[in-house]
Amino acid sequence: FIVLEILRDRKKRDQMYHRLLLGMSCLDIVVSFFMAMSTWLAPSESDILWAVGTQTTCQIQAFMTQFAYSSLSYNLGLAIYYLLVVGHSKRDRQLHTIEVAAHCCSLL
């Protein structure tokens, strides 16, 4: 719902807060999908219940679930955003480098 709400509204897409929230929400959707796959993506020869995947699908799932830690980085970015906007009266246009850093740190 958050993703659709932000993508439909141009005004929200223009605000740094909503762009950070969008990035965090998209990552959460991807991570949730791979977590929901649970043991299905494990190699079928592994004797794990409901395992029907291959070694490659297992590695893809492991890689994608590591993005769960990216939500922590996005939360940090939002906290810094709030600190600068509320505590130091900064405007979105002054925080462009903070936004780029938040996205890069979260995805790398």
C-alpha positions as CSV (number, residue, x, y, z in Angstrom):
1,F,0.0,0.0,0.0
2,I,2.8,2.5,0.8
3,V,4.5,1.8,-2.5
4,L,1.3,2.5,-4.5
5,E,0.4,5.5,-2.4
6,I,3.8,7.2,-3.1
7,L,4.0,6.2,-6.8
8,R,0.5,7.5,-7.5
9,D,1.1,11.0,-6.0
10,R,3.7,13.2,-7.8
11,K,3.8,15.5,-4.8
12,K,4.9,12.6,-2.5
13,R,7.5,11.4,-5.0
14,D,9.1,14.8,-4.9
15,Q,9.6,14.7,-1.1
16,M,12.7,13.1,0.3
17,Y,10.9,11.5,3.2
18,H,8.6,9.6,0.8
19,R,11.4,8.5,-1.5
20,L,13.3,7.0,1.5
21,L,10.1,5.3,2.7
22,L,9.5,4.0,-0.9
23,G,13.0,2.5,-1.0
24,M,12.6,0.9,2.3
25,S,9.1,-0.5,1.4
26,C,10.3,-1.9,-1.9
27,L,13.2,-3.7,-0.2
28,D,10.8,-5.0,2.5
29,I,8.5,-6.5,-0.2
30,V,11.4,-8.3,-1.9
31,V,12.8,-9.6,1.3
32,S,9.4,-10.7,2.5
33,F,8.8,-12.6,-0.7
34,F,12.1,-14.5,-0.4
35,M,11.5,-15.2,3.3
36,A,8.0,-16.6,2.4
37,M,9.7,-19.0,0.0
38,S,11.3,-20.5,3.1
39,T,12.6,-24.0,2.3
40,W,11.1,-24.2,-1.2
41,L,14.2,-22.7,-2.7
42,A,16.6,-25.1,-1.0
43,P,18.1,-27.8,-3.1
44,S,15.7,-30.8,-3.6
45,E,18.5,-33.3,-2.7
46,S,19.1,-31.6,0.7
47,D,16.4,-33.7,2.6
48,I,14.8,-30.5,3.8
49,L,11.0,-30.5,4.0
50,W,9.3,-29.0,0.8
51,A,12.7,-28.3,-0.8
52,V,12.2,-28.2,-4.6
53,G,15.0,-25.8,-5.6
54,T,18.5,-26.0,-6.8
55,Q,21.8,-24.8,-5.4
56,T,21.4,-21.6,-7.5
57,T,17.9,-20.8,-6.1
58,C,19.2,-21.3,-2.6
59,Q,22.1,-18.9,-3.2
60,I,19.7,-16.3,-4.8
61,Q,17.4,-16.6,-1.7
62,A,20.4,-16.2,0.6
63,F,21.6,-13.1,-1.3
64,M,18.2,-11.5,-1.4
65,T,17.4,-12.1,2.3
66,Q,20.6,-10.1,3.2
67,F,18.7,-7.0,2.0
68,A,16.7,-7.3,5.3
69,Y,19.6,-5.4,6.8
70,S,19.0,-2.6,4.3
71,S,15.9,-1.6,6.2
72,L,18.1,-0.7,9.1
73,S,20.1,1.7,6.9
74,Y,16.9,3.2,5.6
75,N,15.6,3.7,9.1
76,L,18.9,5.4,10.0
77,G,18.5,7.6,6.9
78,L,14.9,8.6,8.0
79,A,16.2,9.3,11.5
80,I,18.9,11.6,10.2
81,Y,16.3,13.2,7.9
82,Y,14.0,13.9,10.9
83,L,16.9,15.2,13.0
84,L,17.9,17.7,10.2
85,V,14.4,18.8,9.3
86,V,12.9,19.0,12.7
87,G,15.9,19.7,14.9
88,H,17.9,22.0,12.5
89,S,15.1,23.4,10.2
90,K,16.7,22.1,7.0
91,R,14.7,21.8,3.7
92,D,14.6,18.8,1.4
93,R,16.6,20.6,-1.3
94,Q,19.5,21.1,1.2
95,L,19.5,17.3,2.0
96,H,20.1,15.9,-1.4
97,T,23.6,14.5,-0.5
98,I,22.1,12.9,2.6
99,E,19.4,11.2,0.5
100,V,22.0,9.8,-2.0
101,A,24.1,8.5,0.8
102,A,21.1,6.9,2.5
103,H,20.1,5.1,-0.8
104,C,23.7,4.0,-1.5
105,C,24.4,2.8,2.0
106,S,21.2,0.8,2.0
107,L,21.8,-0.9,-1.3
108,L,25.5,-1.5,-1.1
